Amino acid sequence: MGIEVGGLFGLLLLVADVWAILNIFQSRSSTGGKAVWIVLVLVLPLLGFILWFLLGPRSSS
């Protein structure tokens, strides 16, 4: 009896995670910092995205 994410919410979460990963790549953070954030977003999609949005590295632009 696990929690399943599907449908429209799942699609929105996928788009948000891809957007977060692209922004992590474009940030001025160190390579190690980028790797940690990317792993966090991939392993914990919703929580990782929320944490990245609040605390993560900002883009270079």
PDB file as gemmi writes it, atoms N, CA and C in Angstrom:
CRYST1    1.000    1.000    1.000  90.00  90.00  90.00 P 1                      
ATOM      1  N   MET A   1       0.838  -1.188   0.000  1.00  0.00           N  
ATOM      2  CA  MET A   1       0.000   0.000   0.000  1.00  0.00           C  
ATOM      3  C   MET A   1       0.876   1.243   0.000  1.00  0.00           C  
ATOM      4  N   GLY A   2       1.496   1.502  -1.124  1.00  0.00           N  
ATOM      5  CA  GLY A   2       2.352   2.675  -1.234  1.00  0.00           C  
ATOM      6  C   GLY A   2       1.604   3.870  -1.790  1.00  0.00           C  
ATOM      7  N   ILE A   3       2.258   4.976  -1.751  1.00  0.00           N  
ATOM      8  CA  ILE A   3       1.698   6.203  -2.305  1.00  0.00           C  
ATOM      9  C   ILE A   3       2.080   6.262  -3.772  1.00  0.00           C  
ATOM     10  N   GLU A   4       1.092   6.372  -4.637  1.00  0.00           N  
ATOM     11  CA  GLU A   4       1.356   6.439  -6.071  1.00  0.00           C  
ATOM     12  C   GLU A   4       1.066   7.844  -6.591  1.00  0.00           C  
ATOM     13  N   VAL A   5       1.958   8.308  -7.438  1.00  0.00           N  
ATOM     14  CA  VAL A   5       1.777   9.608  -8.064  1.00  0.00           C  
ATOM     15  C   VAL A   5       1.507   9.358  -9.531  1.00  0.00           C  
ATOM     16  N   GLY A   6       0.385   9.810 -10.011  1.00  0.00           N  
ATOM     17  CA  GLY A   6       0.055   9.561 -11.404  1.00  0.00           C  
ATOM     18  C   GLY A   6      -0.794  10.674 -11.971  1.00  0.00           C  
ATOM     19  N   GLY A   7      -1.101  10.525 -13.234  1.00  0.00           N  
ATOM     20  CA  GLY A   7      -1.975  11.479 -13.886  1.00  0.00           C  
ATOM     21  C   GLY A   7      -1.347  12.837 -14.060  1.00  0.00           C  
ATOM     22  N   LEU A   8      -2.169  13.838 -13.946  1.00  0.00           N  
ATOM     23  CA  LEU A   8      -1.741  15.222 -14.157  1.00  0.00           C  
ATOM     24  C   LEU A   8      -0.714  15.659 -13.118  1.00  0.00           C  
ATOM     25  N   PHE A   9      -0.902  15.256 -11.869  1.00  0.00           N  
ATOM     26  CA  PHE A   9       0.057  15.625 -10.828  1.00  0.00           C  
ATOM     27  C   PHE A   9       1.436  15.044 -11.121  1.00  0.00           C  
ATOM     28  N   GLY A  10       1.474  13.808 -11.577  1.00  0.00           N  
ATOM     29  CA  GLY A  10       2.738  13.178 -11.924  1.00  0.00           C  
ATOM     30  C   GLY A  10       3.440  13.887 -13.066  1.00  0.00           C  
ATOM     31  N   LEU A  11       2.676  14.299 -14.060  1.00  0.00           N  
ATOM     32  CA  LEU A  11       3.241  15.034 -15.190  1.00  0.00           C  
ATOM     33  C   LEU A  11       3.788  16.390 -14.741  1.00  0.00           C  
ATOM     34  N   LEU A  12       3.052  17.084 -13.906  1.00  0.00           N  
ATOM     35  CA  LEU A  12       3.516  18.380 -13.392  1.00  0.00           C  
ATOM     36  C   LEU A  12       4.782  18.216 -12.553  1.00  0.00           C  
ATOM     37  N   LEU A  13       4.831  17.154 -11.769  1.00  0.00           N  
ATOM     38  CA  LEU A  13       6.017  16.901 -10.957  1.00  0.00           C  
ATOM     39  C   LEU A  13       7.216  16.584 -11.839  1.00  0.00           C  
ATOM     40  N   LEU A  14       7.018  15.829 -12.898  1.00  0.00           N  
ATOM     41  CA  LEU A  14       8.100  15.521 -13.833  1.00  0.00           C  
ATOM     42  C   LEU A  14       8.632  16.791 -14.489  1.00  0.00           C  
ATOM     43  N   VAL A  15       7.743  17.650 -14.940  1.00  0.00           N  
ATOM     44  CA  VAL A  15       8.153  18.910 -15.571  1.00  0.00           C  
ATOM     45  C   VAL A  15       8.898  19.783 -14.567  1.00  0.00           C  
ATOM     46  N   ALA A  16       8.408  19.850 -13.338  1.00  0.00           N  
ATOM     47  CA  ALA A  16       9.064  20.659 -12.307  1.00  0.00           C  
ATOM     48  C   ALA A  16      10.459  20.116 -11.994  1.00  0.00           C  
ATOM     49  N   ASP A  17      10.596  18.801 -11.922  1.00  0.00           N  
ATOM     50  CA  ASP A  17      11.902  18.213 -11.631  1.00  0.00           C  
ATOM     51  C   ASP A  17      12.891  18.430 -12.770  1.00  0.00           C  
ATOM     52  N   VAL A  18      12.437  18.300 -13.996  1.00  0.00           N  
ATOM     53  CA  VAL A  18      13.321  18.560 -15.142  1.00  0.00           C  
ATOM     54  C   VAL A  18      13.754  20.019 -15.134  1.00  0.00           C  
ATOM     55  N   TRP A  19      12.830  20.930 -14.870  1.00  0.00           N  
ATOM     56  CA  TRP A  19      13.145  22.363 -14.796  1.00  0.00           C  
ATOM     57  C   TRP A  19      14.167  22.625 -13.689  1.00  0.00           C  
ATOM     58  N   ALA A  20      13.983  21.971 -12.539  1.00  0.00           N  
ATOM     59  CA  ALA A  20      14.921  22.150 -11.424  1.00  0.00           C  
ATOM     60  C   ALA A  20      16.305  21.650 -11.799  1.00  0.00           C  
ATOM     61  N   ILE A  21      16.394  20.487 -12.428  1.00  0.00           N  
ATOM     62  CA  ILE A  21      17.689  19.926 -12.807  1.00  0.00           C  
ATOM     63  C   ILE A  21      18.393  20.826 -13.820  1.00  0.00           C  
ATOM     64  N   LEU A  22      17.653  21.347 -14.781  1.00  0.00           N  
ATOM     65  CA  LEU A  22      18.261  22.269 -15.749  1.00  0.00           C  
ATOM     66  C   LEU A  22      18.788  23.524 -15.059  1.00  0.00           C  
ATOM     67  N   ASN A  23      18.045  24.044 -14.117  1.00  0.00           N  
ATOM     68  CA  ASN A  23      18.497  25.223 -13.375  1.00  0.00           C  
ATOM     69  C   ASN A  23      19.686  24.910 -12.478  1.00  0.00           C  
ATOM     70  N   ILE A  24      19.736  23.712 -11.941  1.00  0.00           N  
ATOM     71  CA  ILE A  24      20.890  23.315 -11.134  1.00  0.00           C  
ATOM     72  C   ILE A  24      22.140  23.286 -12.003  1.00  0.00           C  
ATOM     73  N   PHE A  25      22.022  22.719 -13.213  1.00  0.00           N  
ATOM     74  CA  PHE A  25      23.168  22.693 -14.131  1.00  0.00           C  
ATOM     75  C   PHE A  25      23.658  24.099 -14.471  1.00  0.00           C  
ATOM     76  N   GLN A  26      22.761  25.065 -14.567  1.00  0.00           N  
ATOM     77  CA  GLN A  26      23.117  26.424 -14.959  1.00  0.00           C  
ATOM     78  C   GLN A  26      23.589  27.278 -13.790  1.00  0.00           C  
ATOM     79  N   SER A  27      23.525  26.759 -12.587  1.00  0.00           N  
ATOM     80  CA  SER A  27      23.909  27.558 -11.420  1.00  0.00           C  
ATOM     81  C   SER A  27      25.428  27.692 -11.333  1.00  0.00           C  
ATOM     82  N   ARG A  28      25.866  28.585 -10.499  1.00  0.00           N  
ATOM     83  CA  ARG A  28      27.296  28.815 -10.282  1.00  0.00           C  
ATOM     84  C   ARG A  28      27.835  27.971  -9.146  1.00  0.00           C  
ATOM     85  N   SER A  29      27.063  27.046  -8.658  1.00  0.00           N  
ATOM     86  CA  SER A  29      27.472  26.182  -7.554  1.00  0.00           C  
ATOM     87  C   SER A  29      28.595  25.254  -7.992  1.00  0.00           C  
ATOM     88  N   SER A  30      29.297  24.696  -7.014  1.00  0.00           N  
ATOM     89  CA  SER A  30      30.379  23.754  -7.317  1.00  0.00           C  
ATOM     90  C   SER A  30      29.804  22.474  -7.913  1.00  0.00           C  
ATOM     91  N   THR A  31      30.669  21.708  -8.546  1.00  0.00           N  
ATOM     92  CA  THR A  31      30.236  20.456  -9.163  1.00  0.00           C  
ATOM     93  C   THR A  31      29.674  19.501  -8.116  1.00  0.00           C  
ATOM     94  N   GLY A  32      30.304  19.446  -6.964  1.00  0.00           N  
ATOM     95  CA  GLY A  32      29.815  18.587  -5.889  1.00  0.00           C  
ATOM     96  C   GLY A  32      28.449  19.014  -5.388  1.00  0.00           C  
ATOM     97  N   GLY A  33      28.271  20.316  -5.253  1.00  0.00           N  
ATOM     98  CA  GLY A  33      26.973  20.840  -4.824  1.00  0.00           C  
ATOM     99  C   GLY A  33      25.883  20.547  -5.827  1.00  0.00           C  
ATOM    100  N   LYS A  34      26.217  20.699  -7.101  1.00  0.00           N  
ATOM    101  CA  LYS A  34      25.247  20.373  -8.154  1.00  0.00           C  
ATOM    102  C   LYS A  34      24.865  18.902  -8.106  1.00  0.00           C  
ATOM    103  N   ALA A  35      25.864  18.035  -7.912  1.00  0.00           N  
ATOM    104  CA  ALA A  35      25.603  16.594  -7.869  1.00  0.00           C  
ATOM    105  C   ALA A  35      24.676  16.239  -6.707  1.00  0.00           C  
ATOM    106  N   VAL A  36      24.905  16.851  -5.560  1.00  0.00           N  
ATOM    107  CA  VAL A  36      24.062  16.574  -4.392  1.00  0.00           C  
ATOM    108  C   VAL A  36      22.622  17.004  -4.659  1.00  0.00           C  
ATOM    109  N   TRP A  37      22.433  18.188  -5.221  1.00  0.00           N  
ATOM    110  CA  TRP A  37      21.081  18.666  -5.501  1.00  0.00           C  
ATOM    111  C   TRP A  37      20.384  17.808  -6.547  1.00  0.00           C  
ATOM    112  N   ILE A  38      21.108  17.401  -7.579  1.00  0.00           N  
ATOM    113  CA  ILE A  38      20.495  16.572  -8.621  1.00  0.00           C  
ATOM    114  C   ILE A  38      20.077  15.219  -8.056  1.00  0.00           C  
ATOM    115  N   VAL A  39      20.941  14.611  -7.250  1.00  0.00           N  
ATOM    116  CA  VAL A  39      20.588  13.325  -6.632  1.00  0.00           C  
ATOM    117  C   VAL A  39      19.383  13.495  -5.719  1.00  0.00           C  
ATOM    118  N   LEU A  40      19.336  14.570  -4.961  1.00  0.00           N  
ATOM    119  CA  LEU A  40      18.207  14.825  -4.067  1.00  0.00           C  
ATOM    120  C   LEU A  40      16.904  14.966  -4.851  1.00  0.00           C  
ATOM    121  N   VAL A  41      16.937  15.691  -5.948  1.00  0.00           N  
ATOM    122  CA  VAL A  41      15.732  15.880  -6.760  1.00  0.00           C  
ATOM    123  C   VAL A  41      15.317  14.565  -7.422  1.00  0.00           C  
ATOM    124  N   LEU A  42      16.280  13.741  -7.834  1.00  0.00           N  
ATOM    125  CA  LEU A  42      15.948  12.477  -8.483  1.00  0.00           C  
ATOM    126  C   LEU A  42      15.437  11.430  -7.496  1.00  0.00           C  
ATOM    127  N   VAL A  43      16.024  11.371  -6.306  1.00  0.00           N  
ATOM    128  CA  VAL A  43      15.639  10.352  -5.333  1.00  0.00           C  
ATOM    129  C   VAL A  43      14.334  10.715  -4.618  1.00  0.00           C  
ATOM    130  N   LEU A  44      14.167  11.978  -4.282  1.00  0.00           N  
ATOM    131  CA  LEU A  44      12.954  12.453  -3.600  1.00  0.00           C  
ATOM    132  C   LEU A  44      12.304  13.536  -4.459  1.00  0.00           C  
ATOM    133  N   PRO A  45      11.558  13.159  -5.482  1.00  0.00           N  
ATOM    134  CA  PRO A  45      11.093  14.144  -6.468  1.00  0.00           C  
ATOM    135  C   PRO A  45      10.329  15.336  -5.880  1.00  0.00           C  
ATOM    136  N   LEU A  46       9.326  15.100  -5.082  1.00  0.00           N  
ATOM    137  CA  LEU A  46       8.537  16.223  -4.559  1.00  0.00           C  
ATOM    138  C   LEU A  46       9.293  16.986  -3.477  1.00  0.00           C  
ATOM    139  N   LEU A  47       9.799  16.274  -2.484  1.00  0.00           N  
ATOM    140  CA  LEU A  47      10.531  16.925  -1.398  1.00  0.00           C  
ATOM    141  C   LEU A  47      11.819  17.559  -1.903  1.00  0.00           C  
ATOM    142  N   GLY A  48      12.517  16.875  -2.811  1.00  0.00           N  
ATOM    143  CA  GLY A  48      13.735  17.424  -3.385  1.00  0.00           C  
ATOM    144  C   GLY A  48      13.487  18.712  -4.151  1.00  0.00           C  
ATOM    145  N   PHE A  49      12.384  18.744  -4.920  1.00  0.00           N  
ATOM    146  CA  PHE A  49      12.041  19.963  -5.657  1.00  0.00           C  
ATOM    147  C   PHE A  49      11.720  21.104  -4.702  1.00  0.00           C  
ATOM    148  N   ILE A  50      10.965  20.816  -3.667  1.00  0.00           N  
ATOM    149  CA  ILE A  50      10.595  21.865  -2.710  1.00  0.00           C  
ATOM    150  C   ILE A  50      11.836  22.404  -2.000  1.00  0.00           C  
ATOM    151  N   LEU A  51      12.707  21.504  -1.565  1.00  0.00           N  
ATOM    152  CA  LEU A  51      13.935  21.940  -0.898  1.00  0.00           C  
ATOM    153  C   LEU A  51      14.823  22.747  -1.839  1.00  0.00           C  
ATOM    154  N   TRP A  52      14.952  22.271  -3.095  1.00  0.00           N  
ATOM    155  CA  TRP A  52      15.755  23.013  -4.068  1.00  0.00           C  
ATOM    156  C   TRP A  52      15.154  24.401  -4.298  1.00  0.00           C  
ATOM    157  N   PHE A  53      13.846  24.477  -4.431  1.00  0.00           N  
ATOM    158  CA  PHE A  53      13.187  25.755  -4.692  1.00  0.00           C  
ATOM    159  C   PHE A  53      13.427  26.744  -3.553  1.00  0.00           C  
ATOM    160  N   LEU A  54      13.430  26.250  -2.332  1.00  0.00           N  
ATOM    161  CA  LEU A  54      13.607  27.132  -1.175  1.00  0.00           C  
ATOM    162  C   LEU A  54      15.065  27.390  -0.828  1.00  0.00           C  
ATOM    163  N   LEU A  55      15.928  26.384  -0.985  1.00  0.00           N  
ATOM    164  CA  LEU A  55      17.286  26.482  -0.464  1.00  0.00           C  
ATOM    165  C   LEU A  55      18.390  26.301  -1.501  1.00  0.00           C  
ATOM    166  N   GLY A  56      18.044  25.903  -2.711  1.00  0.00           N  
ATOM    167  CA  GLY A  56      19.036  25.496  -3.687  1.00  0.00           C  
ATOM    168  C   GLY A  56      19.803  26.641  -4.329  1.00  0.00           C  
ATOM    169  N   PRO A  57      20.793  26.266  -5.134  1.00  0.00           N  
ATOM    170  CA  PRO A  57      21.614  27.270  -5.834  1.00  0.00           C  
ATOM    171  C   PRO A  57      20.790  28.027  -6.858  1.00  0.00           C  
ATOM    172  N   ARG A  58      21.122  29.256  -7.055  1.00  0.00           N  
ATOM    173  CA  ARG A  58      20.407  30.090  -8.013  1.00  0.00           C  
ATOM    174  C   ARG A  58      21.117  30.070  -9.360  1.00  0.00           C  
ATOM    175  N   SER A  59      20.376  30.383 -10.425  1.00  0.00           N  
ATOM    176  CA  SER A  59      20.958  30.348 -11.773  1.00  0.00           C  
ATOM    177  C   SER A  59      21.979  31.460 -11.959  1.00  0.00           C  
ATOM    178  N   SER A  60      22.796  31.312 -12.974  1.00  0.00           N  
ATOM    179  CA  SER A  60      23.879  32.271 -13.222  1.00  0.00           C  
ATOM    180  C   SER A  60      23.395  33.540 -13.916  1.00  0.00           C  
ATOM    181  N   SER A  61      22.189  33.540 -14.402  1.00  0.00           N  
ATOM    182  CA  SER A  61      21.703  34.732 -15.127  1.00  0.00           C  
ATOM    183  C   SER A  61      21.060  35.740 -14.211  1.00  0.00           C  
TER     184      SER A  61                                                      
END                                                                             
